[in-house]
Amino acid sequence: MLVLLFLTPAHRVQAEENSLNLSSKSVILMEESTGQVIYEQNSTEQLSPASITKIMTLLLTFEAISQGNAALTDQVIVSEYASSMGGSQVYLAQGEQQTLETMIKCIVVSSGNDASVAVAEHIAGSEEAFVQKMNDKAAALGMVDTHFEDCCGLTESDNHYTTARDVAIMSRELSYYYPEVLNYSGIWMENIVHDTPRGREVFGLSSTNKLLKQYPYATGLKTGFTSKAMFCLSATATKDGIDLIAVIMGAPDSKTRFSEAQVLLNHGFALCKLYVDSNQDVLPQIAIEQGKEDVVELQYQGEYRYLDIKGSDLSQVTKQLELPQVVEAPVQEGEVAGMARYYLGDVSIGGVPILYGATVERSGYWDCFMDILELFLL
């Protein structure tokens, strides 16, 4: 993963209040790879999130899979409690088994509350324990205006809240680090099969995200609605190598949440240009004094990205290496040796750490003796 992304300056754009004439209570537009905010309106107001709560449920699910604590092929057993969920559901029966992958589809495509609770119980043992993980993850991500009380957003408790900015943060974490979620969030319709004591029944999943049909660049991600939250949406879209996240909260109706998401996304695609340096060029070696090796290899921490929304000429971006000519042993692999600095004209726009590519220990008396002996033998 590209740790260096967080070293890019966090350029925050303060949009004029309602300059896009949006009627939703709270909105934000973020570029995915850099996390840069392009537009926001009332983005830190704490609001009820409804089913976009499930973005965090999905994030923890994919995280568990990546850590080896779960697998797509796992059989998830539906508890009586999970099967009792109201609201949006896929009508899972008590004792029914579905693979975790099928459950993910039920959550992403049809926003199944019953599937969300079943997955939460499968991963954490109980919904309560899973919700604690949700809140812990929110804190770790810096989602300072968020608190969850359930894993699906069905509750209308005043203690279950988040903000458009925090939704964008968790949406980015999910779609950037686990892009496979887009394989599911892009599904329009798909069938699953219920195998229960009542028999075998085919059930059709139908996406709640109408943006998939309305907007050619849409890739996901999650809708939500309750009478308290009104109409919500976290929308992901990709065009010309730019990945955007538009969050709508408190829209007055379903049509508005989708149309205003398109306004935000079109605004972003019109503004954004992305400079990417994959940093594949060969770095010089650094000489080492009093080391068991004379030189040490270097490597970039990762690639560099810079998002421009001001119409700048990105062909004018330059890179300068800041490295010592000589270092004294010992040095540790992975430690910072210097920086690659990027400039647009005379303005610094960020940097990437340059790391030691190997560990070089300090030479001892025996090493010095062997070096001298080698000189005499030459």
C-alpha positions as CSV (number, residue, x, y, z in Angstrom):
1,M,0.0,0.0,0.0
2,L,1.1,3.5,-0.8
3,V,2.0,4.9,2.6
4,L,3.4,8.0,0.9
5,L,0.0,9.1,-0.1
6,F,-0.4,10.6,3.4
7,L,2.7,12.6,2.9
8,T,1.1,14.6,0.1
9,P,0.0,18.0,1.4
10,A,-3.6,17.9,2.4
11,H,-4.9,20.7,0.2
12,R,-8.4,21.5,1.4
13,V,-10.7,23.5,-0.9
14,Q,-13.1,25.8,0.8
15,A,-16.1,26.1,-1.5
16,E,-18.4,29.0,-1.4
17,E,-21.5,28.1,0.6
18,N,-24.0,26.3,-1.6
19,S,-22.0,27.4,-4.7
20,L,-23.3,24.4,-6.6
21,N,-26.9,25.1,-5.5
22,L,-27.3,21.8,-3.7
23,S,-30.3,21.2,-1.5
24,S,-29.1,18.3,0.5
25,K,-28.2,19.0,4.2
26,S,-24.6,17.9,3.8
27,V,-22.2,17.0,1.0
28,I,-18.6,16.4,0.2
29,L,-16.5,15.4,-2.8
30,M,-13.2,13.7,-2.3
31,E,-10.5,12.3,-4.7
32,E,-9.8,8.8,-3.7
33,S,-6.1,8.2,-4.1
34,T,-5.0,11.4,-2.3
35,G,-7.9,11.8,0.0
36,Q,-8.1,15.5,-1.1
37,V,-11.4,17.3,-0.5
38,I,-12.5,19.1,-3.7
39,Y,-15.8,20.5,-2.5
40,E,-17.8,20.4,0.7
41,Q,-21.0,21.9,2.1
42,N,-21.8,21.6,5.8
43,S,-19.7,18.4,5.7
44,T,-19.1,18.1,9.5
45,E,-22.7,18.2,10.7
46,Q,-23.6,15.1,12.7
47,L,-26.5,13.3,10.9
48,S,-28.1,9.9,11.0
49,P,-26.5,7.8,8.2
50,A,-29.1,5.1,7.7
51,S,-27.7,2.2,5.6
52,I,-24.5,4.0,4.5
53,T,-23.6,2.7,8.0
54,K,-22.9,-0.6,6.1
55,I,-19.8,0.9,4.5
56,M,-18.1,0.4,7.8
57,T,-19.5,-3.1,8.1
58,L,-18.1,-3.9,4.7
59,L,-14.8,-2.3,5.5
60,L,-14.4,-4.5,8.6
61,T,-15.5,-7.6,6.6
62,F,-12.9,-7.0,3.9
63,E,-10.3,-6.3,6.5
64,A,-11.0,-9.6,8.2
65,I,-10.6,-11.4,4.9
66,S,-7.3,-9.7,4.2
67,Q,-6.0,-10.6,7.6
68,G,-7.0,-14.3,7.2
69,N,-9.7,-14.1,9.8
70,A,-12.4,-14.8,7.3
71,A,-12.8,-16.0,3.7
72,L,-15.3,-15.5,0.9
73,T,-16.1,-19.2,1.1
74,D,-17.0,-19.2,4.8
75,Q,-20.5,-20.5,5.5
76,V,-22.3,-17.8,7.4
77,I,-25.1,-19.2,9.6
78,V,-28.1,-16.9,10.1
79,S,-29.2,-16.5,13.7
80,E,-32.8,-16.0,14.9
81,Y,-31.8,-12.4,15.8
82,A,-30.3,-11.7,12.3
83,S,-33.4,-13.1,10.6
84,S,-35.6,-10.9,12.6
85,M,-34.2,-7.6,11.2
86,G,-36.8,-5.3,9.6
87,G,-36.4,-2.6,7.0
88,S,-34.4,-3.5,3.9
89,Q,-33.8,-7.2,3.9
90,V,-33.1,-10.3,1.7
91,Y,-35.4,-12.5,3.9
92,L,-32.8,-14.8,5.3
93,A,-34.3,-17.6,7.5
94,Q,-33.0,-18.7,10.9
95,G,-30.5,-21.5,10.4
96,E,-30.0,-20.7,6.7
97,Q,-26.4,-20.8,5.5
98,Q,-24.9,-18.6,2.8
99,T,-21.3,-18.0,1.8
100,L,-19.7,-14.8,3.0
101,E,-19.4,-13.7,-0.6
102,T,-23.1,-14.1,-1.1
103,M,-23.7,-12.1,2.1
104,I,-21.5,-9.3,0.8
105,K,-23.7,-9.1,-2.3
106,C,-26.8,-9.0,-0.1
107,I,-25.3,-6.1,1.8
108,V,-23.9,-4.1,-1.1
109,V,-26.6,-4.7,-3.7
110,S,-29.8,-5.0,-1.8
111,S,-28.8,-3.4,1.5
112,G,-29.9,-6.4,3.5
113,N,-30.1,-5.6,7.2
114,D,-30.4,-9.3,8.0
115,A,-27.3,-10.1,6.0
116,S,-25.3,-7.3,7.8
117,V,-26.2,-8.6,11.2
118,A,-25.4,-12.2,10.2
119,V,-22.0,-11.1,8.9
120,A,-21.3,-9.1,12.0
121,E,-22.1,-12.1,14.2
122,H,-19.9,-14.3,12.0
123,I,-16.9,-12.0,12.3
124,A,-17.1,-10.8,15.9
125,G,-19.4,-13.3,17.6
126,S,-22.2,-10.8,18.2
127,E,-23.5,-7.5,16.7
128,E,-22.5,-5.7,20.0
129,A,-18.9,-6.9,19.7
130,F,-18.8,-6.0,16.0
131,V,-20.2,-2.5,16.7
132,Q,-17.3,-2.0,19.1
133,K,-15.0,-2.8,16.3
134,M,-16.8,-0.3,14.1
135,N,-16.3,2.4,16.6
136,D,-12.7,1.5,17.2
137,K,-12.0,1.6,13.5
138,A,-13.7,4.9,13.2
139,A,-11.5,6.3,15.9
140,A,-8.4,4.9,14.2
141,L,-9.4,6.6,10.9
142,G,-9.9,9.9,12.6
143,M,-13.6,9.9,12.2
144,V,-14.1,12.2,15.1
145,D,-17.8,13.0,14.6
146,T,-19.0,9.4,14.3
147,H,-20.6,6.9,16.7
148,F,-22.3,3.7,15.7
149,E,-24.9,1.7,17.6
150,D,-25.7,-1.0,15.1
151,C,-24.1,-2.5,12.0
152,C,-26.8,-1.7,9.5
153,G,-28.2,1.7,10.2
154,L,-31.7,0.6,10.9
155,T,-31.7,2.4,14.3
156,E,-32.9,5.9,14.5
157,S,-31.2,6.5,17.8
158,D,-29.7,10.0,18.3
159,N,-26.4,8.2,19.4
160,H,-26.0,6.7,15.9
161,Y,-24.5,9.4,13.8
162,T,-21.8,10.4,11.4
163,T,-20.9,13.2,9.0
164,A,-20.4,13.5,5.2
165,R,-16.7,14.0,5.8
166,D,-16.4,10.9,8.0
167,V,-18.5,8.8,5.4
168,A,-16.0,9.9,2.7
169,I,-13.1,8.8,4.9
170,M,-14.5,5.3,5.5
171,S,-15.6,5.1,1.9
172,R,-12.1,5.9,0.7
173,E,-10.6,3.4,3.1
174,L,-12.9,0.7,1.7
175,S,-12.7,1.4,-2.0
176,Y,-8.9,2.3,-2.1
177,Y,-7.5,-0.5,0.0
178,Y,-10.1,-3.1,-0.9
179,P,-11.1,-2.2,-4.5
180,E,-12.6,-5.7,-5.0
181,V,-15.7,-4.3,-3.2
182,L,-16.4,-2.5,-6.6
183,N,-16.9,-5.9,-8.2
184,Y,-20.0,-6.2,-6.0
185,S,-21.1,-2.6,-5.8
186,G,-21.3,-2.5,-9.6
187,I,-23.9,-5.3,-9.7
188,W,-27.3,-4.2,-10.9
189,M,-29.2,-7.4,-10.5
190,E,-28.3,-11.0,-9.5
191,N,-30.0,-14.0,-8.0
192,I,-29.2,-15.9,-4.9
193,V,-30.7,-19.1,-3.7
194,H,-32.4,-19.7,-0.3
195,D,-32.1,-23.3,0.9
196,T,-34.3,-23.7,4.0
197,P,-36.6,-26.3,5.5
198,R,-39.3,-24.7,3.4
199,G,-37.4,-25.7,0.3
200,R,-35.2,-24.1,-2.4
201,E,-36.2,-20.6,-3.5
202,V,-34.5,-18.2,-5.9
203,F,-34.4,-14.6,-4.7
204,G,-33.5,-11.7,-6.9
205,L,-31.1,-9.0,-5.6
206,S,-31.7,-5.6,-7.1
207,S,-29.4,-2.6,-6.6
208,T,-30.6,0.3,-4.6
209,N,-28.0,2.5,-6.3
210,K,-29.8,3.9,-9.4
211,L,-26.7,5.9,-10.2
212,L,-25.3,2.7,-11.8
213,K,-27.9,3.1,-14.6
214,Q,-28.0,6.9,-14.6
215,Y,-24.3,7.8,-14.7
216,P,-21.8,6.1,-17.0
217,Y,-18.8,6.5,-14.7
218,A,-20.5,5.1,-11.5
219,T,-18.8,2.2,-9.8
220,G,-20.7,2.0,-6.4
221,L,-21.0,2.4,-3.5
222,K,-23.9,2.5,-1.0
223,T,-27.3,4.1,-0.5
224,G,-29.3,4.7,2.7
225,F,-32.7,5.9,3.8
226,T,-34.7,6.2,7.0
227,S,-37.3,8.8,7.9
228,K,-34.8,10.4,10.3
229,A,-31.8,10.3,7.9
230,M,-33.7,11.0,4.8
231,F,-32.0,10.0,1.5
232,C,-28.2,9.4,1.7
233,L,-25.6,8.2,-0.8
234,S,-21.9,7.5,-0.9
235,A,-21.1,7.3,-4.7
236,T,-17.9,6.2,-6.3
237,A,-17.0,6.9,-9.9
238,T,-14.0,6.6,-12.2
239,K,-13.2,8.6,-15.3
240,D,-9.9,9.1,-17.2
241,G,-7.9,7.7,-14.3
242,I,-9.5,9.9,-11.7
243,D,-11.5,8.2,-8.9
244,L,-13.9,10.3,-7.0
245,I,-16.2,9.8,-3.9
246,A,-19.3,12.0,-3.6
247,V,-21.3,11.8,-0.3
248,I,-24.8,13.1,0.0
249,M,-26.6,13.2,3.3
250,G,-30.1,14.4,4.1
251,A,-31.4,14.8,0.6
252,P,-35.1,15.5,0.5
253,D,-35.9,12.7,-2.0
254,S,-34.2,9.9,-3.8
255,K,-34.1,11.7,-7.1
256,T,-32.2,14.6,-5.5
257,R,-29.5,12.4,-3.9
258,F,-28.7,10.9,-7.3
259,S,-28.9,14.1,-9.3
260,E,-26.8,16.0,-6.8
261,A,-24.2,13.2,-6.7
262,Q,-23.9,13.6,-10.4
263,V,-23.4,17.4,-10.1
264,L,-20.6,16.8,-7.6
265,L,-18.9,14.2,-9.7
266,N,-19.1,16.2,-12.9
267,H,-17.7,19.2,-11.0
268,G,-14.8,17.1,-9.8
269,F,-14.0,15.4,-13.2
270,A,-14.0,18.9,-14.8
271,L,-11.5,20.2,-12.3
272,C,-9.2,17.3,-11.5
273,K,-5.9,16.5,-13.0
274,L,-3.6,13.9,-11.4
275,Y,0.2,13.9,-11.5
276,V,1.6,10.4,-10.8
277,D,5.3,9.5,-10.4
278,S,5.6,5.7,-10.0
279,N,9.2,6.2,-8.8
280,Q,10.7,3.4,-10.9
281,D,14.0,5.3,-11.6
282,V,17.2,4.0,-10.2
283,L,18.4,5.8,-7.1
284,P,22.1,6.4,-6.4
285,Q,23.9,4.4,-3.7
286,I,25.1,6.1,-0.5
287,A,28.7,5.6,0.7
288,I,29.0,4.2,4.3
289,E,31.8,5.0,6.7
290,Q,32.9,2.4,9.3
291,G,30.4,-0.2,7.9
292,K,30.7,-3.8,6.9
293,E,29.7,-2.7,3.4
294,D,31.1,0.3,1.5
295,V,27.7,1.4,0.1
296,V,24.0,0.9,0.7
297,E,21.2,0.6,-1.9
298,L,18.2,3.0,-1.6
299,Q,14.5,2.7,-2.5
300,Y,11.5,4.9,-2.7
301,Q,8.8,4.4,-0.1
302,G,6.3,4.3,-2.9
303,E,4.8,6.3,-5.7
304,Y,3.8,10.0,-5.5
305,R,0.5,11.6,-6.4
306,Y,-0.5,15.2,-6.7
307,L,-4.1,16.3,-7.4
308,D,-4.4,19.7,-9.2
309,I,-7.8,21.5,-9.4
310,K,-6.4,24.9,-10.4
311,G,-5.6,24.2,-14.1
312,S,-1.9,24.0,-13.5
313,D,0.5,22.7,-16.2
314,L,1.6,19.5,-14.6
315,S,4.3,19.0,-17.1
316,Q,6.2,21.6,-15.1
317,V,6.4,19.3,-12.0
318,T,10.0,18.6,-11.1
319,K,11.6,16.2,-8.6
320,Q,14.7,16.9,-6.5
321,L,16.5,14.3,-4.4
322,E,17.7,15.3,-0.9
323,L,20.3,12.7,0.1
324,P,23.6,12.8,2.1
325,Q,26.7,11.8,0.2
326,V,28.1,9.7,3.1
327,V,26.5,8.2,6.2
328,E,28.0,6.4,9.2
329,A,27.1,2.8,10.0
330,P,25.0,1.3,11.3
331,V,21.9,1.9,9.1
332,Q,18.7,-0.2,9.2
333,E,16.7,-1.4,6.2
334,G,13.5,0.7,5.9
335,E,14.8,3.7,7.8
336,V,14.5,7.1,6.1
337,A,17.7,8.1,4.3
338,G,16.4,11.2,2.6
339,M,13.5,12.7,0.6
340,A,12.3,13.1,-3.0
341,R,10.8,16.6,-3.1
342,Y,8.4,17.7,-5.8
343,Y,7.9,21.3,-7.0
344,L,5.4,22.9,-9.3
345,G,7.4,25.9,-10.4
346,D,9.0,27.2,-7.2
347,V,6.2,25.9,-5.0
348,S,6.8,22.7,-3.0
349,I,3.9,20.3,-3.5
350,G,5.0,17.3,-1.4
351,G,7.5,14.5,-1.1
352,V,8.2,10.8,-0.8
353,P,10.7,9.4,1.7
354,I,13.7,7.5,0.4
355,L,14.6,4.5,2.5
356,Y,17.7,2.4,3.0
357,G,17.3,-0.8,1.0
358,A,19.4,-3.0,3.3
359,T,20.9,-3.1,6.8
360,V,24.6,-2.4,7.1
361,E,26.2,-3.0,10.5
362,R,29.1,-1.2,11.9
363,S,32.4,-2.9,11.3
364,G,34.4,-4.3,14.2
365,Y,38.1,-4.9,14.8
366,W,38.0,-8.2,13.0
367,D,36.4,-6.6,9.9
368,C,39.1,-3.9,9.9
369,F,41.8,-6.6,10.2
370,M,40.3,-8.6,7.3
371,D,40.1,-5.4,5.1
372,I,43.8,-4.7,5.8
373,L,44.7,-8.2,5.1
374,E,42.9,-8.2,1.8
375,L,44.8,-5.1,0.8
376,F,48.1,-6.8,1.4
377,L,47.1,-9.9,-0.5
378,L,46.1,-7.9,-3.6
